[in-house]
Structure formats: C-alpha cells, structure tokens
Amino acid sequence: MANERYTEDHEWVRISGDIATCGISDYAQEQLGDVVYVELPEIGRIVSAKDEIAVVESVKAASDIYAPVSGEVVAINDSVEEDPETVNRDALGKGWLFKIKLTDAGEADELMDDASYEDFIQGLDD
Amino acid sequence: MSDTPPTTPLAETPLAGLHARLGAKMVPFAGYSMPVQYPLGVLKEHQHTRTAAGLFDVSHMGQASLSGPGAPEFLETLCPGDIVGLEIGRMRYTVLMNRDGGILDDLMVLRMADNAFHLVVNAACKIEDFAHIESHLPAGLSFTPRPELALVALQGPKAAETLATIAPGVDRIAFMQSAQASIDGIDTLITRSGYTGEDGYELACANDDIERLAERLLAFEAVEPIGLGARDSLRLEAGLCLYGHDIDTTTSPIEAGLIWIIPKHRRTAQAGFPGAARVASEIADGPKRRRVGIRPEGRAIAREGAAVLSTDGQRIGAVTSGGFGPSVEGPVAMGYVQPDHAKAGTAVLLEVRGKHHPAEIVKMPFHPHSYYRGQ
C-alpha cells in the first residue's frame, strides 16, 4: 500500500531511510492541467520545509512547489524536465520531482496520510 | 481581461447550461462565468482547433448596432481605420482611441449597409465603449447595444467544410466578409473571422437560439468545445493582441505595431480621430517602444510582467503576454521593448523568477495564419 504523506499545498513525500522522495499529488496535476515546464532545484541546496523549491507550469499558469520537509536536495528527476507531461501521467511514480535527505526523520509524520489527504481535498471541492 | 472582485455576482452567457453539461471548468472572466477548459484540456483543445475545428462561446463580448446618415464618418471620428471606404458586407479590425493617442478598446466593425454597422467589442470594455460611443453620438444617428444576441466562434481548418453543410455557400465568402443564413431556421449573422489565426467564422444569433446552434455544430465529428485557456494560447501564437494586456489606454497603435489598421490618408495629425497628433508624430519620429514577438531559447516560460533585458543586463521592456505555445512546442511571448532593441534577430534576456534566460526578438505570428483570402 501507498505510504505517501501529503502537504496542504498538494506535495507528496515518500520516506525511505533518511531520503524523502517528493512530487505533486494526483489531485494537483489534475487541477493544473497539462504540465509543459518543470523547474527543479540545484542538487546540494539546503531547504527548510515550506521553502519555494521548484516550479511546475501548465499552459494556464505557474505553480510554486514547496519543500514538504527540511534537508538537503540530493537528487532531481531530470526526465520530467525533458518530458514535463510525465507529471500528469504518473504524478506519484515516474513524475517524482526531487529527493531530500532529511534533517529530522520525524518531520514527515506531521504531514497528512492518505486518508486525511482524501478528506482534505474532498473539503476543497465542496 | 479585468479581474472581478469575488463579491460581484458573475453574469452567465446563454450557453451556461451547455457548458455545465459538457463538463467545463468555469472561471470568472470580465464579469462573466466562462469555460476555461472542457474535459479535453487546454493542450488538446488547442491542438484540436489547429487540426480540425473548435467551438468557442464568445457571447460575453459586446455587440451593438449603429445606423443613420453619416454613420461611417462618425466612426472615423472615434477610430483611425478606413470605415468610409469599407465595402458593404465586409468587416474591419479597428480601435477606439483616446485623446492621448492610447487605445480604449479594439473592435470589429461590420458594414451592414451604407449607413448601418454591426460592432463587436471586448466584454471587459463594453460598458465603457458603449457609453463612449453614445456620449459622442451626433443627432440623427442611432446606437443600440444588442444584449439579446449571442456569439460563438467556429475556428480551424475544418470550420468551412463543416459550416457549409448547414449554411451552404458560407465556404465561398473570404476572410473578413459576412453572410446571413438561416441554419435550421435560426437567423444567423456570419463573419469569416476569429481570434485564433485559423480560418473560421463567428456566428451571432438570438440568445434563445444559441444553444440549439451550438449543439448543432458540436454534433459534427470535427467539432469540439474549446475554452478560454486554449483561446489565449491560440491567439498568442497568432500574434494577436489581448486588450488590457498587449494594448491599453497608454499604448498607441504605432507602438503596438498596428499601423496597418490606419489607411495612408489618415496617417496625419489632421485625420480627425482622437490622438491623431501622437500617431502622426510617432510615424514621423518613431515611437518610444514597440510591441514585439519574443522567443525564449530554453523551455522556461516568461509570463506577463517579466522584465526584458538587453544582453548587457539593462531593462529595455516587459512581457505583456507569455505562455507555452502548443503548436510552436515551446514558450512564446510578446511585449514592449525600446525601439533600438525591437529588430527581429536581436538577442535579449528574459527575467523569470530572478534568473536571466536568453531569448530572441522575432517576427510574429509564431504560428502562421491560415485565413481564407478567396479565389
């Protein structure tokens, strides 16, 4: 089963050891529409949770992506820069954006789990 | 486009029910609730219009009738275009000018008869435009807003063959010509025009009939409903101005690269339209800035407001419209720059989120027009 955690800004994070893989939620990609440009952070950048870290643009608009957790950017997904539509096709899989080496392993626990996030987006649509 | 405060109740077009049934995502635009996209999505809607035919609800735009002796001469006191010389049944793109030589709105003027015109103006400007026209109206002329009329656009390479099956002969009129047709008993005023760079038509009919007309057109395999999102990317690739963004009350037609809308005999300070002196002096001495096309080299999108810099980092202008061009398969922009940087081929920088991205001044359109000019 999925073990993603979600922010209120619709980023997801998946923890493996001290590495957090991050992307935008399926709901977010659907709201954005066709993604045509992705700008990713520099590897090595130190970020705090909620820092602006990336940009995902659709034909309509640019959306800032915030770091879901604090730490050091240790990897970015070059392939979404080449083929931004991957974010639409597979937001939680091949459409991941960057990986952060966690400063505080417990930080992600404060984010929403699947069920809470479902409730959260239900509330937005009402 | 004007942003509407959330407290203002939004108006609806007569196609609101159809948009809901089609699954449109609605957004506020110029005081109306309008479809920004349908389930197809902006990218595919754009591509569908370029390869088949798209149907756009543009009923929010302002339509009006002007008639009476001297109507053409009266319009020439407000607009720099050649209205007196416009043939009956033909339409012209022109602008309403202010005294400072700025643009109050851009509009379409269709000559219905010697002394009768049909006007189509922008939704966001229609109240002010109509008040402006009425306040200058000479005795003996009659000006009538036509809120009882709706408007749709059918655009794309399959628009002509599609529409001709229900309005025979409409494929033979040329770009900027008009026809009147009865489509399934619906009285329709048709012009071969649009805002996408594609061949196509705009069709006006009574509010009460528009849903039936729209559904008749959507029943064709080639036709998909298209929202404002794709309308914007289509017009941007076509290099067409969006009022309130690429032209406004401060930009002159010369700065905007619209000298072609002014006939030679009206390019003088004595031409009799508001702001003629500024227009004449800018023609003689050159304007302070020029509207240009800008093609970023990379994939980063420079949107409205992005600074345009010379290669040595001096600010030389700003982007007024920018986005991703689906047919160009990359970012495109237009904006104003100082005249010495306005030549096609000039290298510039675009500032996006603090970073400088190389770009080039280019000729517009970004995507070639495919208007039908007749035999």
Interface residues (C-beta under 8 A of the other chain):
Chain A: G33 D34 V36 Y37 E39 V55 E57 S58 V59 K60 A62 E81
Chain B: V36 Q37 G41 V42 L43 K44 H46 G229 A230 S233 R299 A300 I301 R303 G323 F324 P326 P331 R353
